Amino acid sequence: MKTIKQTYHIKAPIEKVWQALVDPKLVEAWSGSSAKMDGTVGTKFELWDGDVYGTNKEVANPPAGGKKLVQEWYGGDWDKPSIATFTLAQEGDNTKVDLVHEDVPDNEASDIEDGWNRYYLGEIKKLLEK
């Protein structure tokens, strides 16, 4: 199993970036596909018509500011979930998004690593920086 770590700097307020992660209408806007999602612990989500699915395990607004979303992710016929953690912090006019995606199947890690930029966080960045 592999761990993927990426950092994005998005020219948008933290609340807008957060909404792009948890508001199904915004998720549909950047993903181009139907989505079931919200910012509540225990929510069972689906992205890309169910190709990726899982559960929100942690939704936090730390006292020092910022936001955190931890999700169990399944893709295809995985036996066990991977864990995707998004940590958001405001940096001036930008939001820093740190992604840590753990327990990614070795044979899919390269595609998934590329997919974060190509289809997920990269698309959020494009949408919010228009």
C-alpha positions as CSV (number, residue, x, y, z in Angstrom):
1,M,0.0,0.0,0.0
2,K,1.2,3.5,-0.8
3,T,0.7,7.0,0.7
4,I,0.2,10.0,-1.6
5,K,1.0,13.5,-0.3
6,Q,0.2,16.6,-2.3
7,T,-0.2,20.3,-1.5
8,Y,-2.3,22.8,-3.4
9,H,-2.4,26.6,-3.1
10,I,-5.8,27.9,-4.3
11,K,-6.5,31.6,-4.7
12,A,-9.8,31.5,-2.9
13,P,-11.0,31.9,0.7
14,I,-11.0,28.8,2.9
15,E,-14.9,28.7,3.0
16,K,-15.1,28.5,-0.8
17,V,-12.6,25.7,-0.9
18,W,-14.4,23.9,1.8
19,Q,-17.7,24.2,0.0
20,A,-16.1,22.8,-3.2
21,L,-15.2,19.7,-1.1
22,V,-18.5,19.1,0.6
23,D,-21.4,20.9,-1.4
24,P,-22.8,18.4,-3.9
25,K,-23.7,21.1,-6.4
26,L,-20.1,22.5,-6.4
27,V,-18.7,18.9,-6.5
28,E,-20.8,18.3,-9.6
29,A,-19.6,21.6,-11.1
30,W,-15.9,20.7,-10.9
31,S,-16.2,16.9,-11.4
32,G,-18.7,17.0,-14.3
33,S,-20.6,14.1,-12.8
34,S,-23.3,13.5,-10.2
35,A,-22.2,13.5,-6.6
36,K,-23.6,12.6,-3.1
37,M,-21.7,14.6,-0.5
38,D,-21.9,16.9,2.5
39,G,-19.8,18.1,5.4
40,T,-21.2,15.8,8.1
41,V,-19.5,13.0,10.0
42,G,-21.0,9.6,8.9
43,T,-22.2,10.8,5.5
44,K,-21.9,8.1,2.8
45,F,-20.7,9.8,-0.3
46,E,-20.4,8.9,-4.0
47,L,-18.4,10.6,-6.7
48,W,-18.4,10.0,-10.4
49,D,-21.6,8.1,-10.4
50,G,-20.4,5.8,-7.6
51,D,-17.0,4.9,-9.1
52,V,-15.5,6.4,-5.9
53,Y,-17.5,6.1,-2.7
54,G,-17.0,6.0,1.1
55,T,-17.8,7.7,4.4
56,N,-16.9,11.0,6.1
57,K,-15.0,9.8,9.2
58,E,-14.0,13.2,10.6
59,V,-15.1,16.8,10.0
60,A,-13.2,19.3,12.0
61,N,-12.9,23.0,12.5
62,P,-9.7,23.2,14.7
63,P,-9.6,26.1,17.2
64,A,-6.6,27.6,15.5
65,G,-8.6,28.0,12.3
66,G,-8.6,25.9,9.2
67,K,-10.6,22.8,8.4
68,K,-10.1,19.1,8.2
69,L,-12.0,16.4,6.3
70,V,-11.1,12.7,6.7
71,Q,-12.8,10.2,4.4
72,E,-12.7,6.4,3.9
73,W,-12.4,5.9,0.1
74,Y,-13.3,2.9,-2.0
75,G,-12.6,2.5,-5.7
76,G,-13.6,-0.4,-7.8
77,D,-13.5,-3.7,-5.9
78,W,-11.1,-2.7,-3.1
79,D,-11.2,-5.1,-0.1
80,K,-10.5,-2.2,2.4
81,P,-10.8,1.5,2.2
82,S,-8.0,4.0,1.7
83,I,-8.0,7.1,3.9
84,A,-8.0,10.6,2.3
85,T,-7.3,13.5,4.6
86,F,-7.8,17.1,3.5
87,T,-6.3,19.8,5.8
88,L,-7.1,23.4,4.8
89,A,-5.4,26.5,6.1
90,Q,-5.9,30.2,5.1
91,E,-2.7,31.8,3.9
92,G,-3.5,35.5,3.1
93,D,-5.8,35.5,0.1
94,N,-5.1,31.8,-0.6
95,T,-6.1,28.5,0.9
96,K,-3.4,25.8,1.4
97,V,-4.8,22.3,0.9
98,D,-2.7,19.4,2.2
99,L,-3.8,16.0,1.0
100,V,-2.6,12.8,2.5
101,H,-4.1,9.7,0.8
102,E,-3.1,6.5,2.7
103,D,-3.5,2.8,2.0
104,V,-3.7,3.3,-1.7
105,P,-3.4,-0.1,-3.6
106,D,0.1,-0.3,-5.1
107,N,-1.1,-1.2,-8.6
108,E,-3.3,1.9,-8.7
109,A,-1.2,4.5,-6.8
110,S,0.3,6.2,-9.9
111,D,-3.1,6.7,-11.6
112,I,-4.7,7.9,-8.4
113,E,-1.8,10.3,-7.7
114,D,-2.3,11.8,-11.2
115,G,-6.0,11.8,-10.7
116,W,-5.9,14.1,-7.7
117,N,-4.5,16.8,-9.9
118,R,-6.2,16.0,-13.1
119,Y,-9.7,15.3,-11.8
120,Y,-10.1,16.4,-8.2
121,L,-8.1,19.1,-6.5
122,G,-6.7,20.5,-9.8
123,E,-10.3,20.9,-11.0
124,I,-11.3,22.6,-7.7
125,K,-8.4,25.0,-8.2
126,K,-9.5,25.8,-11.8
127,L,-13.2,26.3,-10.8
128,L,-12.4,28.6,-7.9
129,E,-9.7,30.7,-9.6
130,K,-11.9,31.6,-12.6
